[in-house]
Amino acid sequence: SVIMQTREFSCICPKTGLPDFAEIRIEYIPDKLCVELKSFKLYLTSYRNVGIFHEHAANKIFDDFLKYCKPRRAKINAEFNMRGGIKTTVTREFDSSK
């Protein structure tokens, strides 16, 4: 399996306009394609000024990953820093054999 992980993801809270920070981890088993790390970093950086909710950000990243990489299996874990005293962790999995 391949694991890509960063603690440097950031986006903007659509309600307050304040920055949100997260650790994003994608673990996958490739089929024919692997993700170039530089391209993945540039993709994640594109969210820096985007107003988006935590759950939507994690699902959008994962949907785009599945669309372009077409892995056999994949899992995303997006662990966002606390906002308003609440920590959000979004996890989603995909298995092409199911």
C-alpha positions as CSV (number, residue, x, y, z in Angstrom):
1,S,0.0,0.0,0.0
2,V,1.0,3.7,-0.4
3,I,0.5,6.2,2.3
4,M,0.4,10.0,1.7
5,Q,0.2,12.2,4.7
6,T,0.5,15.9,5.5
7,R,-0.1,18.0,8.6
8,E,-0.1,21.2,6.5
9,F,-3.6,21.1,5.0
10,S,-5.5,24.3,5.4
11,C,-8.8,25.8,4.2
12,I,-11.1,28.6,5.3
13,C,-14.2,28.3,7.6
14,P,-17.1,29.4,5.4
15,K,-18.9,30.9,8.4
16,T,-16.1,32.8,10.2
17,G,-13.5,33.3,7.4
18,L,-10.9,32.0,9.8
19,P,-8.3,29.3,8.7
20,D,-8.9,25.7,9.5
21,F,-6.0,23.2,9.7
22,A,-5.9,19.5,9.3
23,E,-3.8,16.4,9.0
24,I,-4.8,14.5,5.8
25,R,-3.8,10.9,5.4
26,I,-4.7,8.8,2.3
27,E,-3.7,5.1,2.3
28,Y,-4.3,3.3,-1.0
29,I,-3.5,0.2,-3.0
30,P,-2.9,1.3,-6.6
31,D,-4.3,-0.4,-9.6
32,K,-2.5,1.1,-12.7
33,L,-1.8,4.6,-11.4
34,C,0.0,6.2,-8.5
35,V,-0.2,9.8,-7.4
36,E,2.8,12.1,-7.9
37,L,3.5,13.6,-4.5
38,K,4.2,17.1,-5.9
39,S,0.9,17.1,-7.8
40,F,-0.9,16.0,-4.6
41,K,0.7,18.7,-2.6
42,L,-0.2,21.4,-5.2
43,Y,-3.8,20.0,-5.2
44,L,-4.1,20.2,-1.4
45,T,-2.6,23.7,-1.4
46,S,-5.4,24.8,-3.8
47,Y,-7.8,24.7,-0.8
48,R,-5.8,27.3,1.2
49,N,-8.2,30.1,0.3
50,V,-11.4,28.1,-0.2
51,G,-14.3,28.4,2.2
52,I,-15.4,24.8,2.8
53,F,-16.8,22.8,5.7
54,H,-14.6,19.9,7.1
55,E,-16.8,17.1,5.9
56,H,-17.1,18.6,2.4
57,A,-13.4,19.1,2.1
58,A,-12.5,15.5,3.1
59,N,-15.2,14.1,0.8
60,K,-14.2,16.3,-2.2
61,I,-10.5,15.4,-1.8
62,F,-11.4,11.7,-1.6
63,D,-13.8,11.8,-4.6
64,D,-11.2,13.6,-6.7
65,F,-8.6,11.0,-5.6
66,L,-10.8,8.1,-6.6
67,K,-11.7,9.7,-9.9
68,Y,-8.2,10.4,-11.1
69,C,-6.2,7.6,-9.4
70,K,-8.7,4.7,-9.7
71,P,-7.2,2.7,-6.9
72,R,-8.2,-0.9,-5.9
73,R,-8.7,0.3,-2.3
74,A,-8.3,3.6,-0.5
75,K,-9.0,5.3,2.8
76,I,-8.9,8.9,3.8
77,N,-8.6,10.2,7.3
78,A,-8.9,14.0,7.7
79,E,-8.3,15.1,11.3
80,F,-9.1,18.8,11.7
81,N,-7.9,20.9,14.6
82,M,-10.4,22.0,17.2
83,R,-12.9,24.7,16.3
84,G,-15.3,25.9,19.0
85,G,-14.0,23.2,21.3
86,I,-14.9,20.4,18.9
87,K,-12.5,18.3,17.0
88,T,-13.7,16.8,13.7
89,T,-12.3,13.6,12.1
90,V,-13.7,12.5,8.8
91,T,-12.9,8.9,7.6
92,R,-14.0,7.3,4.4
93,E,-13.1,4.0,2.6
94,F,-13.4,2.6,-0.8
95,D,-12.9,-1.0,-2.0
96,S,-13.4,-1.8,-5.7
97,S,-13.9,-5.5,-5.0
98,K,-17.1,-4.8,-3.1
